[in-house]
């Protein structure tokens, strides 16, 4: 198996290399997997090649096939990445055994360090159990174990299934008054990125905007998510994007959020689509708008790079002293002499 893996690693044709590596991994067993590890040592000693991605693939496969022995091997080797990969693989194939080991045999420090890997593995085959494990972690540490969690859920349940699971998490967080915790914001952020990518692919930007509207006012919704949606919407129809953002901001602030969001993304996308002069003509008719100061601040920031004098004139139309000062400072900082 060492020779077979070396042949696969040294195959120059990428497609053939992937096929050969996959074939080798299918043959991995409790008897030969450590021999396969020798191939990586030989490659490193002879050529300085690490093959880190393939080595982690082998570690996960070893976790699936060998289980605890593979996990302990990587733990003894103090190889954190390989340990995580092996634990993910073990949790995929034997979630009960993996969780029992973490709960009874592993030290508290080992559990703290590697529980996230087990949760990712569970999410691929036992998503409800994965969420239960995540929610059993003390709230102050939960955010540390959300990396790639949503990706695993989507692979096992799809976008709609993952959103249903997310809805359950939100409901339980509401009951425990933890909606503001970073772990939920992390998970919603990752899920929103997938929804945004889907909408970019399908072109259903209105559907995306309507989806996000259902979460308006929630503390786990990052302002950048709103910005990404309005940015794409404005490339299609800036006025409708503005109207949607207005509705979102009204509801968002009525729910207790302190500031408006998204106008910087709107101004950037709108000026890129129609030019600064066209947007300026529109903005000049909006001076009585309740959010004019914020919109003018964002617009002046867009104009500042090309026409600082014009940007300053727009900043001068802002009524709120704090917002005006922020706009002026931004323009001045952007146009400071370099060096």
N, C-alpha and C positions, 0 to 999 in steps of 0.2 A: 504493500500500500504506500510505503514511502516512495518507491520508485514511480508508482502510478501518479501520485500527487505531484512529484517533481516534474514529471513529463507534462502534466496539465499546467503547472505554474509557468513552465518555460515555453509553452506553445505561443508562437508569435501572433497567430490569427485570433482576434478577440472572440469571434463567435465560437470557434473551435475550443478556445480556452474555457469559455463559460460552460460549454457542453461537457468537456472533459472533467471540469471541477464538479459539476452536478453529478456526473456518473460516479466519481470517486466518493462523494458524500453519501450517495445511496448505499455504498458498500460498507460504510463505517459501522464498526461493531465494538463491543466491549473488549475484544481481543486485539483489534488492530489500531484503535484510534490514537494511542500514544506513539505508535510507529509513524503515523501520519504527521504527528507533531515534529518528528525528527526532520521531516522535509523542510519545515520552516527554519529550523536551526541551521541546516545545511545551506539554504539559500542566503541566510543572513551572514554566515561565516565566509562563504565563497564570493558573494556578489554584493553584500550589504543591502539586499532587498528584504523588506519586512513583510509584504503581502498582508497588511493589517486587516483589510476587509475580508479576505478569504480566511484568515486565521480566526476571526470572530465568527464567521459562518461555521467553521469547524467546531468552535467551542459551543455554539448553540446546538448544532447537530449532536454533539457529544452529550449535551444536557438532555436532549430528547431521547437518545438511545441508551446512554449509560447511566444518566441520572446522578445520584449523589456522589459516586466515585469521581466523576468528571468534575463536579463542583468542588469537591475537596481538593482535587489536584490543583486547580487554578487558585484556590484560596491559599494553599501552601506556597504556591509560586508567587504570591502577592501580586497577581495580575488582575487588577480590578475590572478592566474592560472584559476580559475573557470570563471572569467569574460572573459578571452580570449576564453575558450572553448565554452561559451554561445554565444559569438559574432561569432565564427566560425560556430556554428550550425545555427544561425540566417541568416548569409550570404549565407549558403548553400540553405536554404529554401526560403528566401525572400531577395535576394541581393539588390534590389532597395530600400527597406525600411531600410536595415542595412546601406547602403551607405548614404542615405538621413539623417539618424539620426547622423551618424558620421560627415557629412558635415554641418549640420544646428544646431543640438541641443547639441552635445557633445562639451565640452570645448577643446581648442587647446591642452591642456596637455593630456586629455583623448584620443583624436584622435591620438596624437603622441605615446602614450603608447600602444594603442590597435589596430591600423590600420593593423598591421601585421596579427592579428588573422582573421580579415575580409578578407584580401587578400587570406589567406590560404583557407578559406571557399569558396570564389569566384572561386579559382583555381579548385575546385572539380566539379563545375557545369557551371561556366562562365569563362573559362580560358582567353579568350581575354580581358574581362573586368578586370580580376585580374591583368593582365599585364599592362593594361592602368592605373589602380590605382597605381601600383608599380612605374610606370614611371612618375606619376604625383607628386611623393614625391620629395622634393629637393634632388639633387644629393648627397649632403654631408651626408644625413641621410638614403639614400636608402638601404645601405648595412645592416641596422639594421632590415630589414623586409624580408630577404631572407630565414630565417630558415624554413625548411620543405616545402618550396615553390615548389621545383622541385618534391618532392615526391607527392604532391597534383596534380601537372600537369600530372605526369605520370599515376596516378590513373584515371584521367579523359580522357586523350588523348593517353596514351601509349607512348612508347619510341620514335617511329617515329613521332607521333604528337607533342610531346614535343620538339624534335629536330627542327621541322619546326617552332614552336613558338620561340625557342631560336634563330633560324636564323633571324627571324624578329627583335628580340631584338638587335642582333649584328648589323644588317643593320641600325637600328635607332641610335644605339650608335656610329656607324661609322659616320653618318651624323652630330651628335652633338659633335663629338670628345671626347667621354667619354668611349672609349674602355678600358682605363687603370683603370677605377674606380673599387673599390673593390666589388660593388654589382654584376657586371657582372662576375668577377672572382669567387665569391661565388657560383653563379648559375651554371657556367660552371663546377666548381669543383664537385658540387653535381650530376650534370648530368653525368659527366665522371665516377664517382664512380659506378653509375648504369650500364653504358656501360661496365666497367671493370668486374663487377660482372656477367653480362650476358655472356661475353666472357669466363670467367673462367668456367661457367656452361656448355656452349656449346662447348668449346674447340677451338673456332674460333679466335685464337690469331692474326693470320695474318689479318683477317678482322678488328679486333680492332686497330692494328697498322696502317692499311690503313685509318681507320676512323680518327685517331688522326692526321695523316699526312695532312689532309685537313685543319687543324687549325694551322699548323706550323707557327711560327713567330708572333702569336697573343699575345698581352700583358696579356690577361686574362687566358692564359694557364699556370697553376702552374707547376713548374719543377717536382714536386712529381708525377704528373699525368704521365709525360713521364717516370719517374722512375718505376712506377707501371706497365706500359705496357712492358717496356724492361725487367723488372724483370721476368715477366711471360713468355715472349718470349724466354729468355735465358734458361729457364728450359727445353724448348722443343728443341731449336736449337741455341746454343750460337753464332755461326758464323753468322747466318742470323740475329740474334738480333743485333749483332755488326754492320753489314752492314746497317740495317735499321736505327740504331741510328746515324751512320755516315751521312747518307742522311738527317736525321732530323736535326742534328746539323749544317750541311752546310747551309741548307735553313733557319734555325732559326737565325743563325748569319748573314746571308746575309740580313735578314729582320731587322737587327738592334739590336738583343739581344747580350749582352756583352760577355757571357760565354757559354761554352758547358754545357750540362745537361745530366744526366742519367748514367754516367760512374760508379758512386758508386754503383748503383743498378745492373748494368751489371756485375761488378767484384764480387759482393756478390753472385749473382745467379750462375754465371759461376763457381766460385770456389766451391760452394756447390755441383754443379752437377758433376764436373770433377776433383776437387782437386786443391790446390794452385800450385803444381808442373807443372801440365799440362798447366795451364793458364800462369805460369811464362815462360814456354818454348815458348808459342805463343807470349807473350809480348816481349821476348828478340829479336824477329825478326821484331819488330815494331818500333825500335828506330828512324827511319827516318820519322815516321808518324807525320803529323802536330799537332795532338792532343796527342802525346806520353806523354808529361809531365802530362797532366790531368789524363790520363789513369794510368800511373805509380804511381801518387799520390794516386789514389783510390785503386790500387792494394796493395801498401805498407801499406795502412791503414787496409786492410783485413788481410794481413800477420802479422801485428804488434802484434796482440793479442797472437799468438802462437810462433812467431819467431822474436822478435824485432831486432836481429842482421841482419837477412836477410832483414827485412823491411828497415833498415837503408841503406843497400847496394843498394836496389832499389831506395830509396829516393836520393841517391848520383848520380844516373843516370839522374836525372831531371835537365834540363838546365836552366829553368826560375828561377831566384833567389827567387822570391816571392812564387812561387808554391813549390819550394824545401823547403823553410823555413817553410811553412805551413805543409808540410808532416813530416818534422823532429819534429816540435813542437807537432804534433798529436801523433807521436810514443812515444816521451818522456813523454807526459802527460798521455798516456794510461798505461805506465809502471812505473809510479812513485810509490814508496813504499807507501802502505796504512798506514794511521794513523800518 
